[in-house]
């Protein structure tokens, strides 16, 4: 799987690429959209250099208008707008059943009161378009982002802090699962509220376990045990080709850059030091390198070449070619849609390194709602965000998304109504001390890509764990140092501005 595909799947909740549906305008292809965006971006950069910030903002405003005109923004809300109401525009990245679920919430909110009308628009590549719209002074009032990108927006002054609004609304940190509340904070302020969170866990094929002589109800509990299971599950053809494997670190590879978490590692110290080159991360990359050494680079490449698309019946896990994968609660949707009817599966914490007990590790992330700086109606925007964060509304949305609520407590019927029979595993993992989130740093996207490339090199034996991680450490420490210097130049101004809001 290409790096871009890994990132897209990991952070878009597995949405399938395709054409953009546009209501009222002509449909445009994704490729044409990207070409227009690239061309106009060049014009913007040129304007900023030659004509100054004012003209750049004019071009940014023009860009947003053209995005709307050419159909890069999706469907408008199906409800008819009431001219007597305050209209707030809400940009969201979701499409398909996820978008329909949020549209229902929006419609419920619009019907629940007579002062505010939420105009719901689906926007692809929202992380880029929202920054551009905000820079141009034409942002929506509310936007749905991924939690990992918040530091970038915060340090660029592109969001409004929500501390005051949250206090006035009686929204308390104690009501939320801690990791999801913390990922909404940066530089001492609250910038977002969570919507549909997730954690990840081991999924295993019980039929393959049974056929290999393993207990189908007993998953591995340590990395060492996982590898023993792996050897027992391995099947080769008469000519030596790999037909079945127990586990493969790069299938599907969405968290390959964070395997160090299961070895006790971290990726930064929470302040100004990158920790890629640590004993724990080295152990994780050495574990990745053990696969091509044991099974052969060419054999593994040939094995993976036979995998079909993730969202298809040819998925390696559904086909019974890989017995164990790391996945989130959304996997239930794909099992229902693409796995054989007799598919037997289980979910448990992914095993850690050398620990039979203790805190189980999971990577937790969340979709979030923010108010961009320059929003025309921030108070009304927060009223909508507050509505979404009502317990019963949040549960309706999370049930529809097949995820779980970010609240510590849920109504008695939530788990019973949830279609995923293992949803409690994901909830408990998110609440556990071993729950980890992507580093809350403005350079994370670059750091993540660097780690993915490093893991790919190791998997091809094109570099040792020591070599690739030392290089990542040097590059990413320099990147973080540069970002820190820029931040320190504007820190006092930003903090003063935020404290006064």
C-alpha positions as CSV (number, residue, x, y, z in Angstrom):
1,X,0.0,0.0,0.0
2,X,1.4,3.4,-0.9
3,X,2.2,5.9,1.9
4,X,-0.5,8.3,0.6
5,X,-3.1,5.5,0.7
6,X,-2.0,4.6,4.3
7,X,-2.5,8.2,5.5
8,X,-5.7,8.6,3.6
9,X,-7.2,5.4,5.1
10,X,-5.8,6.1,8.6
11,X,-7.1,9.6,9.0
12,X,-10.3,9.5,6.9
13,X,-12.0,6.5,8.6
14,X,-11.5,4.4,5.5
15,X,-13.4,6.4,3.0
16,X,-13.2,5.1,-0.6
17,X,-11.9,7.6,-3.1
18,X,-14.2,8.6,-6.0
19,X,-16.0,11.4,-7.6
20,X,-17.4,14.3,-5.6
21,X,-21.2,14.6,-5.6
22,X,-22.3,18.2,-6.1
23,X,-25.8,19.5,-5.6
24,X,-26.8,22.4,-8.0
25,X,-23.4,22.4,-9.9
26,X,-21.7,20.0,-12.3
27,X,-19.8,17.1,-10.9
28,X,-16.0,17.4,-11.2
29,X,-13.4,14.7,-10.9
30,X,-10.9,14.6,-8.1
31,X,-8.0,15.0,-10.5
32,X,-9.5,18.1,-12.1
33,X,-10.0,19.6,-8.6
34,X,-6.4,19.0,-7.6
35,X,-5.1,20.6,-10.8
36,X,-7.2,23.7,-10.1
37,X,-6.1,23.8,-6.5
38,X,-2.5,23.5,-7.4
39,X,-2.7,26.3,-10.1
40,X,-4.5,28.7,-7.9
41,X,-2.2,28.0,-5.0
42,X,0.7,29.0,-7.2
43,X,-1.1,32.2,-8.1
44,X,-1.7,32.9,-4.4
45,X,2.0,32.4,-3.5
46,X,3.0,34.7,-6.3
47,X,0.5,37.3,-5.2
48,X,1.8,37.2,-1.6
49,X,5.4,37.7,-2.8
50,X,4.7,40.5,-5.3
51,X,1.7,42.3,-4.0
52,X,1.8,41.7,-0.2
53,X,-0.5,40.1,2.3
54,X,-3.6,42.2,1.2
55,X,-3.5,40.9,-2.3
56,X,-2.8,37.4,-1.1
57,X,-6.0,37.5,1.0
58,X,-7.9,38.7,-2.1
59,X,-6.7,35.7,-4.0
60,X,-7.5,33.4,-1.1
61,X,-11.1,34.7,-1.1
62,X,-11.3,34.2,-4.8
63,X,-10.0,30.7,-4.4
64,X,-12.7,29.8,-1.8
65,X,-15.3,31.3,-4.2
66,X,-14.0,29.1,-7.1
67,X,-13.9,26.0,-4.9
68,X,-17.6,26.5,-4.2
69,X,-18.4,27.4,-7.8
70,X,-16.7,24.4,-9.3
71,X,-18.0,21.9,-6.9
72,X,-15.1,21.1,-4.6
73,X,-17.5,21.6,-1.8
74,X,-20.3,18.9,-1.6
75,X,-24.0,19.0,-1.0
76,X,-25.8,21.7,0.8
77,X,-28.2,20.9,3.7
78,X,-31.4,19.5,2.5
79,X,-33.5,21.7,4.7
80,X,-34.8,25.1,3.4
81,X,-33.0,28.0,5.0
82,X,-35.2,30.4,7.0
83,X,-34.1,34.0,6.3
84,X,-35.1,35.1,9.9
85,X,-32.6,32.8,11.4
86,X,-28.8,33.2,12.0
87,X,-27.2,31.0,9.3
88,X,-24.0,29.2,10.3
89,X,-22.0,27.3,7.7
90,X,-20.6,24.0,8.8
91,X,-17.9,22.3,6.7
92,X,-17.4,18.5,7.3
93,X,-15.2,15.9,5.7
94,X,-17.6,13.0,6.0
95,X,-19.4,11.4,3.1
96,X,-21.4,8.3,2.7
97,X,-23.2,6.9,5.8
98,X,-21.0,9.1,8.0
99,X,-22.1,12.2,6.3
100,X,-25.8,11.1,6.3
101,X,-25.5,10.5,10.1
102,X,-24.3,14.0,10.7
103,X,-26.9,15.5,8.4
104,X,-29.5,13.9,10.6
105,X,-28.0,15.5,13.7
106,X,-27.9,18.9,11.8
107,X,-31.5,18.5,10.8
108,X,-32.5,17.6,14.4
109,X,-30.7,20.8,15.7
110,X,-32.4,23.0,13.1
111,X,-35.8,21.5,14.1
112,X,-35.1,21.9,17.8
113,X,-35.0,25.7,17.9
114,X,-36.0,28.8,15.8
115,X,-33.0,31.0,16.0
116,X,-30.1,29.3,14.2
117,X,-29.9,27.4,10.9
118,X,-26.9,25.2,10.3
119,X,-26.0,24.9,6.6
120,X,-24.2,21.6,6.3
121,X,-21.6,21.2,3.5
122,X,-19.4,18.2,2.7
123,X,-15.8,19.2,1.9
124,X,-13.0,17.0,0.7
125,X,-9.4,17.7,1.7
126,X,-10.8,19.9,4.4
127,X,-7.5,20.2,6.3
128,X,-6.1,22.2,3.4
129,X,-9.2,24.1,2.3
130,X,-10.1,25.3,5.8
131,X,-6.6,26.8,6.3
132,X,-6.9,28.6,3.0
133,X,-10.4,29.9,3.7
134,X,-9.4,31.2,7.1
135,X,-6.3,32.9,5.7
136,X,-8.6,34.6,3.1
137,X,-11.0,35.8,5.8
138,X,-13.8,33.6,4.5
139,X,-14.0,30.6,6.9
140,X,-17.1,28.7,7.8
141,X,-18.5,29.0,11.3
142,X,-17.9,25.4,12.3
143,X,-15.6,22.8,10.8
144,X,-14.9,19.1,11.4
145,X,-11.2,18.3,11.5
146,X,-9.0,15.4,12.6
147,X,-7.5,15.7,16.1
148,X,-3.9,15.3,15.0
149,X,-4.0,18.5,12.9
150,X,-5.1,20.8,15.6
151,X,-1.5,22.0,16.6
152,X,-0.9,23.2,13.0
153,X,-4.1,25.3,13.0
154,X,-3.5,26.6,16.6
155,X,0.1,27.7,16.0
156,X,-0.9,29.4,12.8
157,X,-3.6,31.4,14.6
158,X,-6.4,29.8,12.6
159,X,-8.8,28.8,15.4
160,X,-10.8,30.4,18.2
161,X,-10.1,29.1,21.7
162,X,-13.2,27.5,23.2
163,X,-12.4,27.9,26.9
164,X,-14.8,30.7,27.6
165,X,-17.7,29.1,25.7
166,X,-17.1,25.7,27.3
167,X,-17.1,27.3,30.8
168,X,-20.3,29.2,30.1
169,X,-22.0,26.0,28.8
170,X,-20.9,23.9,31.8
171,X,-18.8,21.6,29.7
172,X,-16.3,19.9,32.0
173,X,-13.2,17.8,31.3
174,X,-14.3,15.3,33.9
175,X,-17.2,14.2,31.6
176,X,-14.9,13.0,28.8
177,X,-12.5,10.1,28.5
178,X,-9.3,11.8,29.3
179,X,-7.3,11.1,26.2
180,X,-10.0,12.7,23.9
181,X,-10.2,15.8,26.1
182,X,-6.5,16.2,26.1
183,X,-6.1,15.9,22.3
184,X,-8.5,18.9,22.0
185,X,-6.1,21.1,24.0
186,X,-2.8,22.7,22.9
187,X,-0.7,25.5,24.4
188,X,-2.8,25.6,27.5
189,X,-6.2,26.3,25.7
190,X,-9.2,24.2,24.5
191,X,-9.6,24.4,20.7
192,X,-12.1,21.7,19.9
193,X,-14.6,19.2,21.2
194,X,-14.6,15.6,20.1
195,X,-17.2,13.9,18.1
196,X,-16.6,10.3,16.9
197,X,-13.5,8.8,18.6
198,X,-11.8,5.5,18.1
199,X,-9.1,3.2,19.5
200,X,-7.4,0.2,17.8
201,X,-7.1,-3.4,18.8
202,X,-6.1,-6.9,17.6
203,X,-8.6,-8.6,15.3
204,X,-8.1,-12.3,14.7
205,X,-9.6,-14.9,12.4
206,X,-10.9,-17.7,14.6
207,X,-11.2,-20.2,11.8
208,X,-7.5,-19.9,10.9
209,X,-6.6,-20.3,14.6
210,X,-8.6,-23.5,14.8
211,X,-7.1,-24.9,11.6
212,X,-3.6,-24.3,12.9
213,X,-4.3,-26.1,16.2
214,X,-4.6,-22.9,18.2
215,X,-7.4,-22.1,20.7
216,X,-9.7,-19.8,18.6
217,X,-10.9,-18.0,21.8
218,X,-7.4,-17.2,23.0
219,X,-5.4,-14.5,21.3
220,X,-1.7,-13.8,21.9
221,X,-0.9,-11.7,24.9
222,X,2.7,-10.7,24.2
223,X,4.7,-9.9,21.1
224,X,6.8,-13.1,21.7
225,X,3.6,-15.2,21.8
226,X,2.2,-13.4,18.7
227,X,5.4,-14.6,16.8
228,X,5.0,-18.1,18.1
229,X,1.4,-18.1,16.8
230,X,2.7,-16.5,13.6
231,X,5.0,-19.5,13.0
232,X,2.2,-22.0,13.7
233,X,-0.2,-20.2,11.3
234,X,2.3,-19.9,8.5
235,X,1.4,-21.9,5.4
236,X,3.5,-22.2,2.2
237,X,2.6,-23.8,-1.1
238,X,4.5,-26.9,-2.4
239,X,6.8,-24.6,-4.3
240,X,7.5,-22.5,-1.2
241,X,5.3,-19.5,-1.8
242,X,3.6,-17.9,1.3
243,X,-0.1,-18.6,1.3
244,X,-1.1,-17.7,4.9
245,X,0.6,-15.6,7.6
246,X,-0.3,-15.1,11.1
247,X,0.6,-11.4,11.2
248,X,2.4,-8.8,9.1
249,X,3.4,-5.4,10.6
250,X,2.6,-3.7,7.3
251,X,-0.8,-5.2,6.8
252,X,-2.6,-2.9,6.5
253,X,0.2,-0.6,7.8
254,X,-1.9,2.3,9.0
255,X,0.0,2.6,12.3
256,X,3.4,1.3,11.1
257,X,5.0,4.5,12.2
258,X,3.7,4.0,15.8
259,X,4.7,0.3,16.5
260,X,7.1,1.6,19.1
261,X,4.2,2.3,21.4
262,X,3.7,-1.5,21.9
263,X,7.4,-1.7,22.9
264,X,7.0,1.0,25.5
265,X,8.3,3.9,23.3
266,X,7.2,7.4,22.7
267,X,8.0,9.8,19.8
268,X,8.7,13.0,21.6
269,X,9.1,14.2,25.2
270,X,6.1,16.5,25.1
271,X,8.2,19.7,24.9
272,X,11.1,20.2,22.5
273,X,12.8,16.9,22.0
274,X,12.1,14.2,19.4
275,X,12.6,10.7,20.7
276,X,12.5,8.6,17.5
277,X,16.0,7.1,18.2
278,X,15.2,5.4,21.5
279,X,15.7,1.8,22.7
280,X,12.0,1.1,22.5
281,X,11.5,2.4,19.0
282,X,14.7,0.6,17.9
283,X,13.2,-2.6,19.2
284,X,10.0,-2.0,17.3
285,X,11.9,-1.4,14.0
286,X,14.1,-4.4,14.6
287,X,10.9,-6.4,15.0
288,X,9.7,-5.1,11.6
289,X,13.1,-6.0,10.1
290,X,12.8,-9.5,11.5
291,X,10.0,-10.3,9.0
292,X,12.0,-9.9,5.8
293,X,14.9,-11.7,7.4
294,X,12.7,-14.7,8.5
295,X,10.4,-14.9,5.5
296,X,12.4,-13.3,2.7
297,X,11.9,-9.9,1.1
298,X,10.9,-11.2,-2.3
299,X,8.5,-13.8,-0.8
300,X,6.8,-11.1,1.3
301,X,6.5,-8.8,-1.7
302,X,5.0,-11.5,-3.7
303,X,2.6,-12.4,-0.9
304,X,1.4,-8.8,-0.5
305,X,1.1,-8.4,-4.2
306,X,-1.8,-10.9,-4.0
307,X,-3.8,-8.7,-1.6
308,X,-6.9,-7.0,-2.9
309,X,-8.3,-3.6,-2.0
310,X,-9.0,-3.0,1.7
311,X,-12.7,-2.2,1.1
312,X,-13.4,-5.4,-0.9
313,X,-14.0,-9.1,-0.5
314,X,-10.3,-9.5,-1.5
315,X,-9.1,-7.9,1.7
316,X,-6.3,-10.1,3.0
317,X,-7.9,-10.5,6.4
318,X,-11.3,-11.5,5.0
319,X,-9.7,-13.8,2.5
320,X,-8.0,-15.7,5.3
321,X,-4.5,-14.8,4.1
322,X,-3.5,-12.9,7.2
323,X,-4.9,-14.1,10.5
324,X,-4.3,-11.1,12.7
325,X,-4.5,-7.4,12.1
326,X,-4.5,-4.1,14.0
327,X,-7.8,-2.3,13.4
328,X,-10.4,0.0,14.9
329,X,-14.2,-0.3,15.6
330,X,-15.0,0.6,12.0
331,X,-13.7,-2.8,11.0
332,X,-17.1,-4.2,11.9
333,X,-18.6,-2.2,8.9
334,X,-16.2,-3.8,6.5
335,X,-16.7,-7.3,7.9
336,X,-20.4,-6.9,7.5
337,X,-20.0,-5.7,3.9
338,X,-17.2,-7.7,2.5
339,X,-16.3,-10.8,4.7
340,X,-17.8,-14.2,4.0
341,X,-21.0,-14.9,5.9
342,X,-19.4,-17.6,8.0
343,X,-16.4,-15.3,9.0
344,X,-15.4,-15.9,12.6
345,X,-13.5,-13.1,14.3
346,X,-12.5,-11.8,17.7
347,X,-11.1,-8.6,19.2
348,X,-8.7,-8.1,22.0
349,X,-5.9,-5.7,23.1
350,X,-2.9,-5.9,20.8
351,X,-0.2,-7.7,22.7
352,X,2.7,-5.6,24.0
353,X,6.4,-6.5,24.3
354,X,7.1,-8.9,27.1
355,X,4.1,-8.0,29.3
356,X,1.5,-10.6,30.2
357,X,-0.3,-8.0,32.3
358,X,-0.4,-4.3,32.8
359,X,-1.8,-1.4,30.8
360,X,-2.8,-2.5,27.3
361,X,-1.6,-0.1,24.6
362,X,-3.9,1.4,22.0
363,X,-3.7,4.4,19.6
364,X,-6.6,6.7,20.1
365,X,-7.8,9.4,17.8
366,X,-10.9,11.5,17.2
367,X,-12.8,13.6,14.8
368,X,-13.3,17.1,16.3
369,X,-15.4,20.2,15.8
370,X,-13.7,23.6,15.8
371,X,-14.6,27.3,15.2
372,X,-12.2,28.9,12.7
373,X,-10.8,32.4,13.5
374,X,-12.9,35.0,11.6
375,X,-16.1,33.0,11.8
376,X,-19.0,35.3,11.4
377,X,-21.2,33.7,14.2
378,X,-18.9,32.1,16.8
379,X,-21.4,32.1,19.6
380,X,-24.1,30.4,17.5
381,X,-21.5,28.1,16.1
382,X,-20.6,26.9,19.7
383,X,-24.3,26.5,20.5
384,X,-24.4,23.9,17.7
385,X,-21.2,22.2,18.9
386,X,-22.6,22.1,22.4
387,X,-25.8,20.5,21.0
388,X,-23.7,17.8,19.3
389,X,-21.9,17.2,22.7
390,X,-25.2,16.4,24.5
391,X,-24.9,12.8,25.7
392,X,-27.9,11.5,23.8
393,X,-27.0,13.4,20.5
394,X,-23.4,12.1,20.7
395,X,-24.5,8.6,21.2
396,X,-26.9,8.8,18.2
397,X,-24.0,10.0,16.0
398,X,-21.5,7.5,17.3
399,X,-23.9,4.6,16.9
400,X,-24.5,5.6,13.3
401,X,-20.7,5.8,12.7
402,X,-20.2,2.4,14.5
403,X,-17.8,4.0,17.0
404,X,-18.1,4.8,20.7
405,X,-18.8,8.0,22.7
406,X,-16.1,10.2,23.9
407,X,-17.9,10.5,27.3
408,X,-16.8,8.5,30.3
409,X,-20.4,7.4,31.0
410,X,-22.9,6.3,28.4
411,X,-26.6,5.5,28.7
412,X,-27.5,1.9,29.7
413,X,-28.7,1.0,26.2
414,X,-25.7,2.3,24.2
415,X,-23.6,-0.8,24.4
416,X,-26.7,-3.1,24.0
417,X,-27.8,-1.2,20.8
418,X,-24.3,-1.1,19.3
419,X,-23.9,-3.5,16.4
420,X,-20.2,-4.2,17.1
421,X,-20.2,-7.1,19.6
422,X,-16.7,-6.0,20.7
423,X,-17.3,-2.3,21.2
424,X,-16.6,-2.5,25.0
425,X,-13.0,-3.6,24.2
426,X,-12.4,-0.4,22.3
427,X,-14.0,1.7,25.1
428,X,-11.9,0.1,27.8
429,X,-8.8,0.5,25.8
430,X,-9.4,4.2,25.3
431,X,-9.9,4.6,29.1
432,X,-6.8,2.6,29.9
433,X,-3.5,4.2,31.0
434,X,-1.9,2.6,27.9
435,X,-4.0,4.8,25.5
436,X,-1.8,6.9,23.4
437,X,-2.6,9.7,20.8
438,X,-0.4,11.0,18.0
439,X,2.1,13.5,19.3
440,X,0.5,16.9,19.9
441,X,3.1,18.7,17.8
442,X,2.8,21.0,14.8
443,X,5.4,19.0,12.8
444,X,3.6,15.7,13.2
445,X,2.5,15.2,9.6
446,X,6.1,15.5,8.4
447,X,7.3,13.3,11.2
448,X,4.7,10.7,10.5
449,X,5.6,10.5,6.8
450,X,9.3,10.2,7.7
451,X,8.6,7.3,10.0
452,X,6.5,5.5,7.4
453,X,9.3,5.9,4.8
454,X,11.8,4.6,7.4
455,X,9.6,1.6,8.2
456,X,9.3,0.8,4.5
457,X,13.1,0.9,4.1
458,X,13.6,-1.5,7.0
459,X,10.9,-3.9,5.6
460,X,12.9,-4.0,2.4
461,X,16.2,-4.4,4.2
462,X,17.4,-1.2,2.6
463,X,18.7,0.1,6.0
464,X,19.0,-1.1,9.5
465,X,16.7,0.1,12.3
466,X,19.6,2.0,13.8
467,X,20.4,3.8,10.5
468,X,16.9,4.8,9.5
469,X,15.8,6.0,13.0
470,X,19.0,8.0,13.5
471,X,18.3,9.8,10.3
472,X,14.7,10.4,11.3
473,X,15.8,11.7,14.7
474,X,18.2,14.2,13.1
475,X,15.7,15.4,10.4
476,X,12.8,15.7,12.7
477,X,14.7,17.3,15.6
478,X,15.8,20.0,13.1
479,X,12.2,20.4,11.9
480,X,10.9,20.8,15.4
481,X,13.7,23.2,16.3
482,X,12.7,25.4,13.4
483,X,9.0,25.3,14.3
484,X,9.8,26.1,17.9
485,X,11.9,29.1,17.0
486,X,9.0,30.4,14.8
487,X,6.6,29.8,17.6
488,X,8.7,31.7,20.2
489,X,8.6,34.7,17.9
490,X,4.8,34.9,18.1
491,X,4.1,33.2,21.4
492,X,3.5,36.3,23.5
493,X,1.3,37.8,20.9
494,X,-0.7,34.6,20.4
495,X,-1.1,33.9,24.2
496,X,-2.2,37.5,24.9
497,X,-4.7,37.3,22.1
498,X,-6.1,34.0,23.3
499,X,-6.3,35.0,26.9
500,X,-8.3,38.1,25.9
501,X,-10.9,36.1,23.9
